[in-house]
Amino acid sequence: MRHHPSRDWWLAVGLATLAGYVDAIGFLHLSGFFVSFMSGNTTQLAVGVAQRSGVATTAGGLVLGFVAGVVLGEVLGRASAGWRRPVVIAASAALLALATVVPMPAPGVVVLAAAMGALNAVFLRDGEVSIGVTYITGTLVKLGQHLAAALVGDEPLAACAPYLLLWLGLVGGGVIGAGIYAAGPVAALWYAAAAAGALSLVSIVVRTPR
């Protein structure tokens, strides 16, 4: 993330906030499953298999939906060339809107997982995801590494800022999503779809011409 210009940081923070918002809605609606945090779902899958529980089916469906979203985002990103970011974010917005009209919890939550998976195809560098906006463990590791480097004087403390902002964005989005969920999951998801559409437009404004 440190190799991206500051305008990319803010777009990434916006997307992380959106991911936290949607994940909180999915978590509340599914009573403990996630639509963007696949590490947690993978553990649920493993425990469900061991216990021969229906938990495994739910967790497995979410993982498959997420991976399908990543594939969709990457295919669209490759096809759109220099317009990767707005196109991929717009695809995520469309999936979020679709989730409001398909049955919940399934297949609606699988569509939500696909929407979150697609977001991870927004930032690409040298053929690899350079900023993961829906999962935070790697970001916290980077934050810790840069904090250590700052403590020993190898780099300024400001180098930690992008990673801290990304984490705060996810947390803030989760708080907002949990609060708005009281209005009903469908209404809350329409807000998410609108926010994703707005972020798609923002990505055009801050786009670097090829």
VOPAGU-2260 file (C-alpha; in pm, 1 decimal, decimal comma):
REM VOPAGU-2260
SITE   aa  ch    i         X         Y         Z
SITE  MET   A    0       0,0       0,0       0,0
SITE  ARG   A    1     290,4     233,2      70,3
SITE  HIS   A    2     380,9     235,4    -301,2
SITE  HIS   A    3      43,0     379,2    -398,5
SITE  PRO   A    4     -26,1     754,2    -421,6
SITE  SER   A    5    -229,8     908,6    -142,0
SITE  ARG   A    6    -545,0     925,2    -357,1
SITE  ASP   A    7    -534,4     545,3    -371,8
SITE  TRP   A    8    -511,4     524,8       6,6
SITE  TRP   A    9    -831,1     719,3      49,0
SITE  LEU   A   10   -1014,8     513,4    -212,2
SITE  ALA   A   11    -892,7     197,3     -36,9
SITE  VAL   A   12   -1012,6     329,6     299,9
SITE  GLY   A   13   -1353,5     400,9     145,0
SITE  LEU   A   14   -1372,8      47,2       8,4
SITE  ALA   A   15   -1260,4     -99,7     341,6
SITE  THR   A   16   -1533,5     100,8     514,4
SITE  LEU   A   17   -1785,9     -40,8     267,9
SITE  ALA   A   18   -1654,1    -393,2     331,9
SITE  GLY   A   19   -1681,3    -350,4     708,6
SITE  TYR   A   20   -2035,7    -219,4     668,7
SITE  VAL   A   21   -2147,7    -513,7     453,4
SITE  ASP   A   22   -1964,3    -769,1     666,7
SITE  ALA   A   23   -2137,6    -644,3     980,2
SITE  ILE   A   24   -2475,8    -680,5     808,9
SITE  GLY   A   25   -2391,1   -1031,9     693,7
SITE  PHE   A   26   -2258,4   -1127,7    1036,2
SITE  LEU   A   27   -2576,0   -1012,9    1209,8
SITE  HIS   A   28   -2804,3   -1169,3     950,8
SITE  LEU   A   29   -2621,1   -1502,8     959,1
SITE  SER   A   30   -2555,6   -1506,5    1334,5
SITE  GLY   A   31   -2180,1   -1546,5    1318,1
SITE  PHE   A   32   -2081,5   -1599,8     954,6
SITE  PHE   A   33   -1899,4   -1348,0     738,5
SITE  VAL   A   34   -1937,8   -1223,9     382,5
SITE  SER   A   35   -1589,0   -1075,8     351,0
SITE  PHE   A   36   -1375,6   -1244,0     620,2
SITE  MET   A   37   -1305,0   -1583,8     466,7
SITE  SER   A   38   -1051,2   -1691,5     731,0
SITE  GLY   A   39   -1333,4   -1702,7     984,3
SITE  ASN   A   40   -1560,5   -1890,9     743,6
SITE  THR   A   41   -1284,1   -2140,6     668,6
SITE  THR   A   42   -1253,0   -2219,4    1038,6
SITE  GLN   A   43   -1632,0   -2253,8    1057,7
SITE  LEU   A   44   -1616,2   -2489,4     759,5
SITE  ALA   A   45   -1350,2   -2706,8     923,4
SITE  VAL   A   46   -1540,2   -2725,7    1252,9
SITE  GLY   A   47   -1864,0   -2798,8    1070,1
SITE  VAL   A   48   -1705,4   -3085,0     876,5
SITE  ALA   A   49   -1558,4   -3230,9    1194,9
SITE  GLN   A   50   -1892,8   -3208,8    1372,8
SITE  ARG   A   51   -2096,2   -3309,0    1066,3
SITE  SER   A   52   -2295,0   -2990,0    1102,7
SITE  GLY   A   53   -2489,8   -2777,3     854,6
SITE  VAL   A   54   -2248,3   -2500,0     948,2
SITE  ALA   A   55   -2009,2   -2647,9     691,5
SITE  THR   A   56   -2258,8   -2596,1     409,9
SITE  THR   A   57   -2316,5   -2231,7     494,1
SITE  ALA   A   58   -1947,1   -2155,9     538,1
SITE  GLY   A   59   -1853,1   -2344,0     223,1
SITE  GLY   A   60   -2115,1   -2160,3      19,0
SITE  LEU   A   61   -1981,9   -1825,5     138,3
SITE  VAL   A   62   -1622,5   -1920,3      53,4
SITE  LEU   A   63   -1725,8   -2033,2    -295,0
SITE  GLY   A   64   -1926,0   -1713,5    -346,7
SITE  PHE   A   65   -1631,0   -1501,9    -241,1
SITE  VAL   A   66   -1391,8   -1680,9    -477,0
SITE  ALA   A   67   -1644,2   -1650,0    -760,0
SITE  GLY   A   68   -1655,2   -1276,1    -692,3
SITE  VAL   A   69   -1276,1   -1252,5    -708,1
SITE  VAL   A   70   -1281,7   -1435,9   -1042,9
SITE  LEU   A   71   -1553,9   -1206,5   -1176,3
SITE  GLY   A   72   -1370,6    -894,7   -1059,9
SITE  GLU   A   73   -1043,2   -1009,9   -1213,1
SITE  VAL   A   74   -1202,3   -1102,6   -1546,9
SITE  LEU   A   75   -1380,3    -768,6   -1565,5
SITE  GLY   A   76   -1064,5    -586,3   -1456,3
SITE  ARG   A   77    -856,7    -748,4   -1728,1
SITE  ALA   A   78   -1121,1    -675,3   -1991,0
SITE  SER   A   79   -1154,4    -308,7   -1890,4
SITE  ALA   A   80    -780,2    -226,7   -1904,7
SITE  GLY   A   81    -725,1     126,1   -1768,9
SITE  TRP   A   82   -1081,4     139,9   -1634,1
SITE  ARG   A   83   -1030,8    -153,8   -1398,1
SITE  ARG   A   84   -1119,3      28,9   -1076,7
SITE  PRO   A   85   -1450,7     192,9   -1172,0
SITE  VAL   A   86   -1566,2    -117,8   -1359,9
SITE  VAL   A   87   -1485,4    -359,0   -1076,6
SITE  ILE   A   88   -1637,3    -135,4    -809,7
SITE  ALA   A   89   -1948,3     -88,2   -1025,8
SITE  ALA   A   90   -1975,9    -467,7   -1057,5
SITE  SER   A   91   -1963,5    -493,8    -678,5
SITE  ALA   A   92   -2236,3    -228,9    -654,4
SITE  ALA   A   93   -2450,9    -429,2    -896,6
SITE  LEU   A   94   -2404,8    -744,4    -689,9
SITE  LEU   A   95   -2498,0    -557,0    -372,2
SITE  ALA   A   96   -2813,4    -432,6    -543,1
SITE  LEU   A   97   -2888,7    -786,0    -665,8
SITE  ALA   A   98   -2858,8    -915,7    -309,0
SITE  THR   A   99   -3154,5    -697,3    -208,8
SITE  VAL   A  100   -3393,4    -876,3    -444,8
SITE  VAL   A  101   -3284,6   -1240,6    -412,8
SITE  PRO   A  102   -3396,8   -1456,8    -119,6
SITE  MET   A  103   -3216,7   -1422,5     213,5
SITE  PRO   A  104   -3023,6   -1580,9     368,3
SITE  ALA   A  105   -2944,4   -1799,9      66,6
SITE  PRO   A  106   -2863,5   -1725,8    -208,1
SITE  GLY   A  107   -2858,0   -1359,0    -106,5
SITE  VAL   A  108   -2562,4   -1384,9     129,8
SITE  VAL   A  109   -2362,1   -1577,2    -130,4
SITE  VAL   A  110   -2418,1   -1283,3    -366,3
SITE  LEU   A  111   -2294,5   -1052,4     -89,2
SITE  ALA   A  112   -1980,5   -1263,1     -54,0
SITE  ALA   A  113   -1927,5   -1238,4    -429,7
SITE  ALA   A  114   -1962,0    -859,7    -410,1
SITE  MET   A  115   -1693,4    -846,5    -143,7
SITE  GLY   A  116   -1467,4   -1084,0    -333,7
SITE  ALA   A  117   -1486,8    -865,2    -642,8
SITE  LEU   A  118   -1361,8    -562,3    -447,8
SITE  ASN   A  119   -1025,9    -731,7    -400,0
SITE  ALA   A  120    -960,9    -702,3    -772,6
SITE  VAL   A  121    -960,8    -321,2    -755,5
SITE  PHE   A  122    -595,0    -266,4    -664,3
SITE  LEU   A  123    -346,9    -463,3    -869,6
SITE  ARG   A  124      29,3    -422,5    -905,0
SITE  ASP   A  125     256,4    -652,2   -1105,8
SITE  GLY   A  126     -27,6    -897,6   -1148,8
SITE  GLU   A  127     -92,3    -934,3    -774,8
SITE  VAL   A  128    -342,8    -776,8    -535,5
SITE  SER   A  129    -159,8    -482,4    -380,5
SITE  ILE   A  130    -428,5    -370,2    -134,3
SITE  GLY   A  131    -673,9    -620,7       9,6
SITE  VAL   A  132    -972,9    -413,7     115,5
SITE  THR   A  133   -1195,9    -682,1     267,5
SITE  TYR   A  134    -950,8    -869,2     491,3
SITE  ILE   A  135    -740,2    -704,6     754,9
SITE  THR   A  136    -495,4    -954,9     905,1
SITE  GLY   A  137    -224,6    -874,6     649,5
SITE  THR   A  138    -284,3    -503,2     703,3
SITE  LEU   A  139    -232,8    -540,6    1078,4
SITE  VAL   A  140      87,9    -736,0    1014,9
SITE  LYS   A  141     212,0    -453,4     792,2
SITE  LEU   A  142     110,2    -199,7    1057,6
SITE  GLY   A  143     312,4    -387,3    1317,3
SITE  GLN   A  144     613,5    -413,7    1087,1
SITE  HIS   A  145     612,5     -42,0    1011,1
SITE  LEU   A  146     564,8      42,7    1378,2
SITE  ALA   A  147     872,6    -166,5    1454,7
SITE  ALA   A  148    1068,4       7,1    1178,5
SITE  ALA   A  149     962,9     345,9    1317,3
SITE  LEU   A  150    1065,2     247,8    1670,1
SITE  VAL   A  151    1417,8     160,3    1559,8
SITE  GLY   A  152    1442,9     473,5    1345,1
SITE  ASP   A  153    1443,5     308,8    1002,2
SITE  GLU   A  154    1142,4     504,1     876,4
SITE  PRO   A  155     904,8     779,2     993,4
SITE  LEU   A  156     600,8     696,7    1203,2
SITE  ALA   A  157     384,3     839,4     923,5
SITE  ALA   A  158     460,0     526,0     718,8
SITE  CYS   A  159     213,8     343,4     945,2
SITE  ALA   A  160     -73,5     576,1     855,9
SITE  PRO   A  161    -212,7     395,7     545,8
SITE  TYR   A  162    -243,2      66,0     730,7
SITE  LEU   A  163    -397,0     223,6    1039,2
SITE  LEU   A  164    -648,3     413,1     824,7
SITE  LEU   A  165    -744,4      95,7     640,2
SITE  TRP   A  166    -809,1     -83,1     969,8
SITE  LEU   A  167   -1006,0     211,7    1108,7
SITE  GLY   A  168   -1211,7     220,5     789,1
SITE  LEU   A  169   -1312,5    -143,7     829,9
SITE  VAL   A  170   -1396,7     -90,4    1196,7
SITE  GLY   A  171   -1592,1     227,5    1126,4
SITE  GLY   A  172   -1787,0      61,2     847,3
SITE  GLY   A  173   -1873,7    -227,8    1077,3
SITE  VAL   A  174   -2003,6       9,1    1343,3
SITE  ILE   A  175   -2219,5     192,3    1089,4
SITE  GLY   A  176   -2347,6    -131,5     934,7
SITE  ALA   A  177   -2443,0    -277,8    1271,1
SITE  GLY   A  178   -2627,9      41,2    1358,6
SITE  ILE   A  179   -2817,6      66,4    1030,1
SITE  TYR   A  180   -2903,7    -304,5    1029,3
SITE  ALA   A  181   -3184,7    -220,3    1271,2
SITE  ALA   A  182   -3364,1     -56,6     976,8
SITE  GLY   A  183   -3369,6    -396,9     804,5
SITE  PRO   A  184   -3110,3    -577,9     593,1
SITE  VAL   A  185   -3267,9    -485,1     259,9
SITE  ALA   A  186   -3265,5    -111,6     330,6
SITE  ALA   A  187   -2914,9    -136,4     472,8
SITE  LEU   A  188   -2791,4    -313,8     158,8
SITE  TRP   A  189   -2943,4     -52,2     -69,8
SITE  TYR   A  190   -2731,2     203,7     113,7
SITE  ALA   A  191   -2427,7     -17,3      52,7
SITE  ALA   A  192   -2506,1     -47,0    -318,1
SITE  ALA   A  193   -2543,5     331,4    -342,8
SITE  ALA   A  194   -2214,4     384,3    -158,4
SITE  ALA   A  195   -2036,3     140,9    -391,7
SITE  GLY   A  196   -2178,7     325,1    -691,4
SITE  ALA   A  197   -2050,0     653,0    -549,0
SITE  LEU   A  198   -1706,0     502,5    -490,3
SITE  SER   A  199   -1701,3     382,2    -850,9
SITE  LEU   A  200   -1751,1     743,5    -961,2
SITE  VAL   A  201   -1483,1     860,6    -717,2
SITE  SER   A  202   -1239,8     611,0    -869,4
SITE  ILE   A  203   -1296,2     776,0   -1208,0
SITE  VAL   A  204   -1222,2    1118,8   -1064,8
SITE  VAL   A  205    -895,7    1006,1    -905,5
SITE  ARG   A  206    -801,8     778,0   -1195,2
SITE  THR   A  207    -445,8     807,8   -1324,4
SITE  PRO   A  208    -450,0     819,5   -1706,8
SITE  ARG   A  209    -254,8     542,3   -1871,8
